[in-house]
Amino acid sequence: MTKSIFNLKFFLFIKIFFICFFIFSRIYADDNKAEKDAVSIGSQEAQIKIKVFSSFTCPHCASFHIKVVPKIKKEYIDTGIVQLIFIDFPLDLAAFNASKLLHCLDKKNQISFLDTVYETQSKWTNGSDINDINNNLKKIVKNLGISSAQFDKCLVDEEISDKILNNRVDANKKYSINSTPTIIINEKKLEGSANFENIKKKIEKLI
């Protein structure tokens, strides 16, 4: 009788172990997939991974991309210390559409799209409605290889839309994101201002 109880407990333990292993494996796999889908610069072997959760219509995100990213690139990415990972966290429909376009582009054009969209943010977001804004975006991506027909198809692509929204929900749960840009350095949220000096302090402590 005692042996039977022991065998039952052992069986339950093994079952629970494999269930937990399966769950954590799925979570890890989903995180890896989200990162692979994201746009990044720098070596995948870099010891420091910086995730940038941002929205294309967010002025602070544009300022971060234009003023802070080049400094991080020069000092830490070009030297192989940091990999910068850009992850979509759209706050409105216009940003959501821009994110969809980003993932319709070839990998080689995605960084150029990021640069252009943030640098011209005040222009393409200046529309009376979403149709005006979409037309502004259409002009931008035309130079990056997306035709008018491809543009329209991209905006209704359910697979890309679901991927962006699911990643946004997962990121919010994991990191409690309540504003953009949110900076995650080696899986720890950056507290305080998202300026170069603050980020540099965190990086130097990890080197």
Disulfide bonds with the S-S distance in Angstrom:
Cys104-Cys154 2.00
